Amino acid sequence: MWLFSSGPVGDPPKPDEDPVDVAGIAETTRSRAHRVFAGKLGRAKLGFGEKAIATALRAPYGDFRDWHAIRDWATEIAESLQAQRSTAPS
């Protein structure tokens, strides 16, 4: 199992630390890896309270997702699974 988190926004992405709860989840699930990918924050999709929080945190609006990095990671996972399958006993 591989885990990912999405959400940091900006350039450079903030927050830059791992999500607080990911270590416990990764340990419990015995995941192979965890990656954090930048997210998207669209003002039109937020409610009043969410906009207030985004403003207070000075969170920048925009789409900060790096689709190339996401595809590269997915390719790494696929290659790992293929290699594992190739070495598995029949």
PDB file as gemmi writes it, atoms N, CA and C in Angstrom:
CRYST1    1.000    1.000    1.000  90.00  90.00  90.00 P 1                      
ATOM      1  N   MET A   1       0.837  -1.162   0.000  1.00  0.00           N  
ATOM      2  CA  MET A   1       0.000   0.000   0.000  1.00  0.00           C  
ATOM      3  C   MET A   1       0.891   1.237   0.000  1.00  0.00           C  
ATOM      4  N   TRP A   2       0.488   2.223  -0.750  1.00  0.00           N  
ATOM      5  CA  TRP A   2       1.149   3.512  -0.793  1.00  0.00           C  
ATOM      6  C   TRP A   2       0.131   4.554  -0.351  1.00  0.00           C  
ATOM      7  N   LEU A   3       0.588   5.544   0.367  1.00  0.00           N  
ATOM      8  CA  LEU A   3      -0.287   6.607   0.848  1.00  0.00           C  
ATOM      9  C   LEU A   3       0.146   7.933   0.240  1.00  0.00           C  
ATOM     10  N   PHE A   4      -0.830   8.796   0.008  1.00  0.00           N  
ATOM     11  CA  PHE A   4      -0.489  10.152  -0.397  1.00  0.00           C  
ATOM     12  C   PHE A   4      -1.413  11.124   0.297  1.00  0.00           C  
ATOM     13  N   SER A   5      -0.928  12.331   0.444  1.00  0.00           N  
ATOM     14  CA  SER A   5      -1.716  13.425   1.001  1.00  0.00           C  
ATOM     15  C   SER A   5      -1.700  14.548  -0.020  1.00  0.00           C  
ATOM     16  N   SER A   6      -2.776  15.287  -0.049  1.00  0.00           N  
ATOM     17  CA  SER A   6      -2.891  16.416  -0.954  1.00  0.00           C  
ATOM     18  C   SER A   6      -3.349  17.620  -0.155  1.00  0.00           C  
ATOM     19  N   GLY A   7      -2.847  18.769  -0.499  1.00  0.00           N  
ATOM     20  CA  GLY A   7      -3.358  19.933   0.178  1.00  0.00           C  
ATOM     21  C   GLY A   7      -2.464  21.131   0.275  1.00  0.00           C  
ATOM     22  N   PRO A   8      -1.142  20.994   0.457  1.00  0.00           N  
ATOM     23  CA  PRO A   8      -0.349  22.214   0.568  1.00  0.00           C  
ATOM     24  C   PRO A   8      -0.549  23.084  -0.669  1.00  0.00           C  
ATOM     25  N   VAL A   9      -0.563  24.388  -0.476  1.00  0.00           N  
ATOM     26  CA  VAL A   9      -0.750  25.319  -1.587  1.00  0.00           C  
ATOM     27  C   VAL A   9       0.310  26.410  -1.518  1.00  0.00           C  
ATOM     28  N   GLY A  10       0.580  27.024  -2.661  1.00  0.00           N  
ATOM     29  CA  GLY A  10       1.538  28.112  -2.739  1.00  0.00           C  
ATOM     30  C   GLY A  10       2.820  27.670  -3.401  1.00  0.00           C  
ATOM     31  N   ASP A  11       3.741  28.622  -3.520  1.00  0.00           N  
ATOM     32  CA  ASP A  11       5.041  28.343  -4.108  1.00  0.00           C  
ATOM     33  C   ASP A  11       6.095  29.081  -3.300  1.00  0.00           C  
ATOM     34  N   PRO A  12       6.756  28.407  -2.377  1.00  0.00           N  
ATOM     35  CA  PRO A  12       6.742  26.978  -2.117  1.00  0.00           C  
ATOM     36  C   PRO A  12       5.479  26.565  -1.371  1.00  0.00           C  
ATOM     37  N   PRO A  13       5.107  25.300  -1.478  1.00  0.00           N  
ATOM     38  CA  PRO A  13       3.877  24.832  -0.821  1.00  0.00           C  
ATOM     39  C   PRO A  13       3.929  24.983   0.691  1.00  0.00           C  
ATOM     40  N   LYS A  14       2.823  25.431   1.248  1.00  0.00           N  
ATOM     41  CA  LYS A  14       2.676  25.557   2.698  1.00  0.00           C  
ATOM     42  C   LYS A  14       1.426  24.819   3.112  1.00  0.00           C  
ATOM     43  N   PRO A  15       1.374  24.116   4.188  1.00  0.00           N  
ATOM     44  CA  PRO A  15       2.495  23.879   5.101  1.00  0.00           C  
ATOM     45  C   PRO A  15       3.490  22.908   4.484  1.00  0.00           C  
ATOM     46  N   ASP A  16       4.746  23.004   4.933  1.00  0.00           N  
ATOM     47  CA  ASP A  16       5.777  22.155   4.354  1.00  0.00           C  
ATOM     48  C   ASP A  16       6.065  20.907   5.180  1.00  0.00           C  
ATOM     49  N   GLU A  17       5.386  20.745   6.301  1.00  0.00           N  
ATOM     50  CA  GLU A  17       5.579  19.543   7.113  1.00  0.00           C  
ATOM     51  C   GLU A  17       4.538  18.484   6.742  1.00  0.00           C  
ATOM     52  N   ASP A  18       4.856  17.228   7.089  1.00  0.00           N  
ATOM     53  CA  ASP A  18       3.917  16.139   6.829  1.00  0.00           C  
ATOM     54  C   ASP A  18       2.652  16.316   7.658  1.00  0.00           C  
ATOM     55  N   PRO A  19       1.543  15.810   7.159  1.00  0.00           N  
ATOM     56  CA  PRO A  19       0.320  15.848   7.942  1.00  0.00           C  
ATOM     57  C   PRO A  19       0.537  15.170   9.300  1.00  0.00           C  
ATOM     58  N   VAL A  20      -0.063  15.706  10.327  1.00  0.00           N  
ATOM     59  CA  VAL A  20       0.157  15.247  11.696  1.00  0.00           C  
ATOM     60  C   VAL A  20      -0.160  13.770  11.878  1.00  0.00           C  
ATOM     61  N   ASP A  21      -1.215  13.282  11.289  1.00  0.00           N  
ATOM     62  CA  ASP A  21      -1.673  11.919  11.554  1.00  0.00           C  
ATOM     63  C   ASP A  21      -1.103  10.857  10.627  1.00  0.00           C  
ATOM     64  N   VAL A  22      -0.259  11.215   9.691  1.00  0.00           N  
ATOM     65  CA  VAL A  22       0.163  10.249   8.681  1.00  0.00           C  
ATOM     66  C   VAL A  22       1.102   9.181   9.239  1.00  0.00           C  
ATOM     67  N   ALA A  23       1.924   9.496  10.200  1.00  0.00           N  
ATOM     68  CA  ALA A  23       2.875   8.500  10.725  1.00  0.00           C  
ATOM     69  C   ALA A  23       2.143   7.307  11.325  1.00  0.00           C  
ATOM     70  N   GLY A  24       1.123   7.559  12.099  1.00  0.00           N  
ATOM     71  CA  GLY A  24       0.350   6.470  12.695  1.00  0.00           C  
ATOM     72  C   GLY A  24      -0.379   5.644  11.660  1.00  0.00           C  
ATOM     73  N   ILE A  25      -0.943   6.300  10.674  1.00  0.00           N  
ATOM     74  CA  ILE A  25      -1.649   5.592   9.600  1.00  0.00           C  
ATOM     75  C   ILE A  25      -0.662   4.749   8.800  1.00  0.00           C  
ATOM     76  N   ALA A  26       0.491   5.320   8.488  1.00  0.00           N  
ATOM     77  CA  ALA A  26       1.503   4.583   7.718  1.00  0.00           C  
ATOM     78  C   ALA A  26       1.975   3.354   8.488  1.00  0.00           C  
ATOM     79  N   GLU A  27       2.145   3.501   9.790  1.00  0.00           N  
ATOM     80  CA  GLU A  27       2.579   2.361  10.606  1.00  0.00           C  
ATOM     81  C   GLU A  27       1.493   1.293  10.683  1.00  0.00           C  
ATOM     82  N   THR A  28       0.271   1.712  10.927  1.00  0.00           N  
ATOM     83  CA  THR A  28      -0.842   0.772  11.055  1.00  0.00           C  
ATOM     84  C   THR A  28      -1.076  -0.008   9.766  1.00  0.00           C  
ATOM     85  N   THR A  29      -0.990   0.674   8.640  1.00  0.00           N  
ATOM     86  CA  THR A  29      -1.255   0.034   7.351  1.00  0.00           C  
ATOM     87  C   THR A  29      -0.015  -0.614   6.753  1.00  0.00           C  
ATOM     88  N   ARG A  30       1.126  -0.400   7.385  1.00  0.00           N  
ATOM     89  CA  ARG A  30       2.405  -0.896   6.870  1.00  0.00           C  
ATOM     90  C   ARG A  30       2.609  -0.474   5.408  1.00  0.00           C  
ATOM     91  N   SER A  31       2.319   0.775   5.149  1.00  0.00           N  
ATOM     92  CA  SER A  31       2.454   1.280   3.785  1.00  0.00           C  
ATOM     93  C   SER A  31       3.912   1.318   3.364  1.00  0.00           C  
ATOM     94  N   ARG A  32       4.121   1.231   2.078  1.00  0.00           N  
ATOM     95  CA  ARG A  32       5.481   1.239   1.531  1.00  0.00           C  
ATOM     96  C   ARG A  32       6.057   2.647   1.496  1.00  0.00           C  
ATOM     97  N   ALA A  33       5.205   3.623   1.276  1.00  0.00           N  
ATOM     98  CA  ALA A  33       5.681   5.002   1.169  1.00  0.00           C  
ATOM     99  C   ALA A  33       4.521   5.968   1.355  1.00  0.00           C  
ATOM    100  N   HIS A  34       4.875   7.199   1.643  1.00  0.00           N  
ATOM    101  CA  HIS A  34       3.903   8.282   1.737  1.00  0.00           C  
ATOM    102  C   HIS A  34       4.480   9.484   1.013  1.00  0.00           C  
ATOM    103  N   ARG A  35       3.658  10.125   0.200  1.00  0.00           N  
ATOM    104  CA  ARG A  35       4.077  11.340  -0.511  1.00  0.00           C  
ATOM    105  C   ARG A  35       3.034  12.415  -0.286  1.00  0.00           C  
ATOM    106  N   VAL A  36       3.499  13.643  -0.257  1.00  0.00           N  
ATOM    107  CA  VAL A  36       2.623  14.803  -0.141  1.00  0.00           C  
ATOM    108  C   VAL A  36       2.695  15.550  -1.465  1.00  0.00           C  
ATOM    109  N   PHE A  37       1.533  15.810  -2.030  1.00  0.00           N  
ATOM    110  CA  PHE A  37       1.448  16.570  -3.268  1.00  0.00           C  
ATOM    111  C   PHE A  37       0.708  17.871  -3.010  1.00  0.00           C  
ATOM    112  N   ALA A  38       1.141  18.903  -3.701  1.00  0.00           N  
ATOM    113  CA  ALA A  38       0.464  20.201  -3.592  1.00  0.00           C  
ATOM    114  C   ALA A  38      -0.977  20.063  -4.063  1.00  0.00           C  
ATOM    115  N   GLY A  39      -1.812  20.948  -3.575  1.00  0.00           N  
ATOM    116  CA  GLY A  39      -3.235  20.869  -3.887  1.00  0.00           C  
ATOM    117  C   GLY A  39      -3.756  22.069  -4.645  1.00  0.00           C  
ATOM    118  N   LYS A  40      -5.045  22.250  -4.549  1.00  0.00           N  
ATOM    119  CA  LYS A  40      -5.756  23.315  -5.249  1.00  0.00           C  
ATOM    120  C   LYS A  40      -6.685  23.986  -4.246  1.00  0.00           C  
ATOM    121  N   LEU A  41      -6.683  25.303  -4.244  1.00  0.00           N  
ATOM    122  CA  LEU A  41      -7.588  26.051  -3.368  1.00  0.00           C  
ATOM    123  C   LEU A  41      -8.346  27.049  -4.225  1.00  0.00           C  
ATOM    124  N   GLY A  42      -9.626  26.774  -4.427  1.00  0.00           N  
ATOM    125  CA  GLY A  42     -10.467  27.626  -5.258  1.00  0.00           C  
ATOM    126  C   GLY A  42     -11.444  28.420  -4.408  1.00  0.00           C  
ATOM    127  N   ARG A  43     -11.377  29.721  -4.469  1.00  0.00           N  
ATOM    128  CA  ARG A  43     -12.214  30.597  -3.661  1.00  0.00           C  
ATOM    129  C   ARG A  43     -13.702  30.333  -3.878  1.00  0.00           C  
ATOM    130  N   ALA A  44     -14.100  30.088  -5.111  1.00  0.00           N  
ATOM    131  CA  ALA A  44     -15.520  29.907  -5.436  1.00  0.00           C  
ATOM    132  C   ALA A  44     -16.107  28.664  -4.760  1.00  0.00           C  
ATOM    133  N   LYS A  45     -15.284  27.704  -4.428  1.00  0.00           N  
ATOM    134  CA  LYS A  45     -15.769  26.447  -3.836  1.00  0.00           C  
ATOM    135  C   LYS A  45     -15.837  26.493  -2.311  1.00  0.00           C  
ATOM    136  N   LEU A  46     -15.351  27.577  -1.701  1.00  0.00           N  
ATOM    137  CA  LEU A  46     -15.295  27.653  -0.244  1.00  0.00           C  
ATOM    138  C   LEU A  46     -16.516  28.344   0.339  1.00  0.00           C  
ATOM    139  N   GLY A  47     -16.896  27.893   1.524  1.00  0.00           N  
ATOM    140  CA  GLY A  47     -17.955  28.568   2.269  1.00  0.00           C  
ATOM    141  C   GLY A  47     -17.383  29.764   3.008  1.00  0.00           C  
ATOM    142  N   PHE A  48     -18.245  30.515   3.670  1.00  0.00           N  
ATOM    143  CA  PHE A  48     -17.818  31.722   4.375  1.00  0.00           C  
ATOM    144  C   PHE A  48     -16.737  31.427   5.410  1.00  0.00           C  
ATOM    145  N   GLY A  49     -16.952  30.407   6.238  1.00  0.00           N  
ATOM    146  CA  GLY A  49     -15.982  30.061   7.276  1.00  0.00           C  
ATOM    147  C   GLY A  49     -14.654  29.621   6.695  1.00  0.00           C  
ATOM    148  N   GLU A  50     -14.718  28.839   5.622  1.00  0.00           N  
ATOM    149  CA  GLU A  50     -13.490  28.373   4.974  1.00  0.00           C  
ATOM    150  C   GLU A  50     -12.714  29.538   4.367  1.00  0.00           C  
ATOM    151  N   LYS A  51     -13.429  30.492   3.780  1.00  0.00           N  
ATOM    152  CA  LYS A  51     -12.767  31.682   3.228  1.00  0.00           C  
ATOM    153  C   LYS A  51     -12.102  32.488   4.338  1.00  0.00           C  
ATOM    154  N   ALA A  52     -12.776  32.576   5.483  1.00  0.00           N  
ATOM    155  CA  ALA A  52     -12.200  33.318   6.617  1.00  0.00           C  
ATOM    156  C   ALA A  52     -10.907  32.654   7.087  1.00  0.00           C  
ATOM    157  N   ILE A  53     -10.905  31.333   7.161  1.00  0.00           N  
ATOM    158  CA  ILE A  53      -9.702  30.612   7.582  1.00  0.00           C  
ATOM    159  C   ILE A  53      -8.589  30.795   6.550  1.00  0.00           C  
ATOM    160  N   ALA A  54      -8.915  30.663   5.272  1.00  0.00           N  
ATOM    161  CA  ALA A  54      -7.913  30.828   4.215  1.00  0.00           C  
ATOM    162  C   ALA A  54      -7.322  32.237   4.262  1.00  0.00           C  
ATOM    163  N   THR A  55      -8.161  33.233   4.510  1.00  0.00           N  
ATOM    164  CA  THR A  55      -7.685  34.613   4.607  1.00  0.00           C  
ATOM    165  C   THR A  55      -6.786  34.787   5.824  1.00  0.00           C  
ATOM    166  N   ALA A  56      -7.211  34.242   6.962  1.00  0.00           N  
ATOM    167  CA  ALA A  56      -6.420  34.361   8.187  1.00  0.00           C  
ATOM    168  C   ALA A  56      -5.054  33.698   8.040  1.00  0.00           C  
ATOM    169  N   LEU A  57      -5.008  32.597   7.312  1.00  0.00           N  
ATOM    170  CA  LEU A  57      -3.753  31.878   7.107  1.00  0.00           C  
ATOM    171  C   LEU A  57      -2.954  32.411   5.922  1.00  0.00           C  
ATOM    172  N   ARG A  58      -3.531  33.382   5.220  1.00  0.00           N  
ATOM    173  CA  ARG A  58      -2.918  33.940   4.016  1.00  0.00           C  
ATOM    174  C   ARG A  58      -2.622  32.846   2.987  1.00  0.00           C  
ATOM    175  N   ALA A  59      -3.534  31.905   2.896  1.00  0.00           N  
ATOM    176  CA  ALA A  59      -3.386  30.803   1.941  1.00  0.00           C  
ATOM    177  C   ALA A  59      -3.655  31.330   0.534  1.00  0.00           C  
ATOM    178  N   PRO A  60      -2.756  31.068  -0.381  1.00  0.00           N  
ATOM    179  CA  PRO A  60      -2.963  31.556  -1.745  1.00  0.00           C  
ATOM    180  C   PRO A  60      -3.969  30.679  -2.495  1.00  0.00           C  
ATOM    181  N   TYR A  61      -4.786  31.316  -3.291  1.00  0.00           N  
ATOM    182  CA  TYR A  61      -5.730  30.597  -4.127  1.00  0.00           C  
ATOM    183  C   TYR A  61      -5.046  30.194  -5.425  1.00  0.00           C  
ATOM    184  N   GLY A  62      -5.433  29.050  -5.951  1.00  0.00           N  
ATOM    185  CA  GLY A  62      -4.886  28.598  -7.221  1.00  0.00           C  
ATOM    186  C   GLY A  62      -4.742  27.095  -7.251  1.00  0.00           C  
ATOM    187  N   ASP A  63      -4.309  26.599  -8.393  1.00  0.00           N  
ATOM    188  CA  ASP A  63      -4.093  25.177  -8.601  1.00  0.00           C  
ATOM    189  C   ASP A  63      -2.591  24.934  -8.608  1.00  0.00           C  
ATOM    190  N   PHE A  64      -2.091  24.294  -7.555  1.00  0.00           N  
ATOM    191  CA  PHE A  64      -0.664  24.072  -7.389  1.00  0.00           C  
ATOM    192  C   PHE A  64      -0.271  22.613  -7.620  1.00  0.00           C  
ATOM    193  N   ARG A  65      -1.215  21.822  -8.136  1.00  0.00           N  
ATOM    194  CA  ARG A  65      -0.936  20.404  -8.364  1.00  0.00           C  
ATOM    195  C   ARG A  65       0.123  20.234  -9.441  1.00  0.00           C  
ATOM    196  N   ASP A  66       1.045  19.313  -9.196  1.00  0.00           N  
ATOM    197  CA  ASP A  66       2.115  19.004 -10.134  1.00  0.00           C  
ATOM    198  C   ASP A  66       1.808  17.646 -10.753  1.00  0.00           C  
ATOM    199  N   TRP A  67       1.086  17.680 -11.865  1.00  0.00           N  
ATOM    200  CA  TRP A  67       0.629  16.450 -12.492  1.00  0.00           C  
ATOM    201  C   TRP A  67       1.799  15.592 -12.968  1.00  0.00           C  
ATOM    202  N   HIS A  68       2.893  16.212 -13.361  1.00  0.00           N  
ATOM    203  CA  HIS A  68       4.071  15.445 -13.787  1.00  0.00           C  
ATOM    204  C   HIS A  68       4.618  14.627 -12.614  1.00  0.00           C  
ATOM    205  N   ALA A  69       4.744  15.241 -11.447  1.00  0.00           N  
ATOM    206  CA  ALA A  69       5.240  14.533 -10.255  1.00  0.00           C  
ATOM    207  C   ALA A  69       4.278  13.417  -9.843  1.00  0.00           C  
ATOM    208  N   ILE A  70       2.994  13.671  -9.972  1.00  0.00           N  
ATOM    209  CA  ILE A  70       1.988  12.656  -9.618  1.00  0.00           C  
ATOM    210  C   ILE A  70       2.100  11.461 -10.562  1.00  0.00           C  
ATOM    211  N   ARG A  71       2.208  11.732 -11.867  1.00  0.00           N  
ATOM    212  CA  ARG A  71       2.361  10.646 -12.839  1.00  0.00           C  
ATOM    213  C   ARG A  71       3.657   9.872 -12.618  1.00  0.00           C  
ATOM    214  N   ASP A  72       4.740  10.592 -12.308  1.00  0.00           N  
ATOM    215  CA  ASP A  72       6.014   9.919 -12.047  1.00  0.00           C  
ATOM    216  C   ASP A  72       5.898   8.970 -10.856  1.00  0.00           C  
ATOM    217  N   TRP A  73       5.234   9.413  -9.802  1.00  0.00           N  
ATOM    218  CA  TRP A  73       5.075   8.566  -8.622  1.00  0.00           C  
ATOM    219  C   TRP A  73       4.204   7.355  -8.952  1.00  0.00           C  
ATOM    220  N   ALA A  74       3.148   7.572  -9.696  1.00  0.00           N  
ATOM    221  CA  ALA A  74       2.283   6.452 -10.104  1.00  0.00           C  
ATOM    222  C   ALA A  74       3.069   5.452 -10.949  1.00  0.00           C  
ATOM    223  N   THR A  75       3.949   5.942 -11.798  1.00  0.00           N  
ATOM    224  CA  THR A  75       4.790   5.058 -12.611  1.00  0.00           C  
ATOM    225  C   THR A  75       5.734   4.252 -11.721  1.00  0.00           C  
ATOM    226  N   GLU A  76       6.328   4.888 -10.715  1.00  0.00           N  
ATOM    227  CA  GLU A  76       7.198   4.177  -9.765  1.00  0.00           C  
ATOM    228  C   GLU A  76       6.434   3.044  -9.072  1.00  0.00           C  
ATOM    229  N   ILE A  77       5.211   3.325  -8.670  1.00  0.00           N  
ATOM    230  CA  ILE A  77       4.393   2.306  -8.008  1.00  0.00           C  
ATOM    231  C   ILE A  77       4.106   1.153  -8.965  1.00  0.00           C  
ATOM    232  N   ALA A  78       3.710   1.489 -10.194  1.00  0.00           N  
ATOM    233  CA  ALA A  78       3.407   0.456 -11.187  1.00  0.00           C  
ATOM    234  C   ALA A  78       4.643  -0.404 -11.464  1.00  0.00           C  
ATOM    235  N   GLU A  79       5.808   0.219 -11.583  1.00  0.00           N  
ATOM    236  CA  GLU A  79       7.042  -0.535 -11.836  1.00  0.00           C  
ATOM    237  C   GLU A  79       7.377  -1.437 -10.652  1.00  0.00           C  
ATOM    238  N   SER A  80       7.156  -0.956  -9.446  1.00  0.00           N  
ATOM    239  CA  SER A  80       7.406  -1.759  -8.254  1.00  0.00           C  
ATOM    240  C   SER A  80       6.485  -2.971  -8.218  1.00  0.00           C  
ATOM    241  N   LEU A  81       5.225  -2.762  -8.541  1.00  0.00           N  
ATOM    242  CA  LEU A  81       4.273  -3.870  -8.561  1.00  0.00           C  
ATOM    243  C   LEU A  81       4.612  -4.875  -9.654  1.00  0.00           C  
ATOM    244  N   GLN A  82       5.027  -4.371 -10.809  1.00  0.00           N  
ATOM    245  CA  GLN A  82       5.391  -5.254 -11.915  1.00  0.00           C  
ATOM    246  C   GLN A  82       6.615  -6.089 -11.549  1.00  0.00           C  
ATOM    247  N   ALA A  83       7.604  -5.458 -10.916  1.00  0.00           N  
ATOM    248  CA  ALA A  83       8.808  -6.182 -10.511  1.00  0.00           C  
ATOM    249  C   ALA A  83       8.471  -7.243  -9.470  1.00  0.00           C  
ATOM    250  N   GLN A  84       7.595  -6.896  -8.559  1.00  0.00           N  
ATOM    251  CA  GLN A  84       7.173  -7.841  -7.534  1.00  0.00           C  
ATOM    252  C   GLN A  84       6.434  -9.021  -8.168  1.00  0.00           C  
ATOM    253  N   ARG A  85       5.604  -8.724  -9.135  1.00  0.00           N  
ATOM    254  CA  ARG A  85       4.846  -9.769  -9.829  1.00  0.00           C  
ATOM    255  C   ARG A  85       5.778 -10.683 -10.616  1.00  0.00           C  
ATOM    256  N   SER A  86       6.816 -10.094 -11.199  1.00  0.00           N  
ATOM    257  CA  SER A  86       7.754 -10.879 -12.008  1.00  0.00           C  
ATOM    258  C   SER A  86       8.577 -11.834 -11.170  1.00  0.00           C  
ATOM    259  N   THR A  87       8.807 -11.491  -9.915  1.00  0.00           N  
ATOM    260  CA  THR A  87       9.638 -12.331  -9.048  1.00  0.00           C  
ATOM    261  C   THR A  87       8.820 -13.256  -8.157  1.00  0.00           C  
ATOM    262  N   ALA A  88       7.506 -13.114  -8.203  1.00  0.00           N  
ATOM    263  CA  ALA A  88       6.643 -13.964  -7.363  1.00  0.00           C  
ATOM    264  C   ALA A  88       6.615 -15.388  -7.906  1.00  0.00           C  
ATOM    265  N   PRO A  89       6.595 -16.376  -7.002  1.00  0.00           N  
ATOM    266  CA  PRO A  89       6.504 -17.761  -7.460  1.00  0.00           C  
ATOM    267  C   PRO A  89       5.165 -18.011  -8.148  1.00  0.00           C  
ATOM    268  N   SER A  90       5.178 -18.843  -9.159  1.00  0.00           N  
ATOM    269  CA  SER A  90       3.946 -19.148  -9.908  1.00  0.00           C  
ATOM    270  C   SER A  90       3.159 -20.249  -9.252  1.00  0.00           C  
TER     271      SER A  90                                                      
END                                                                             
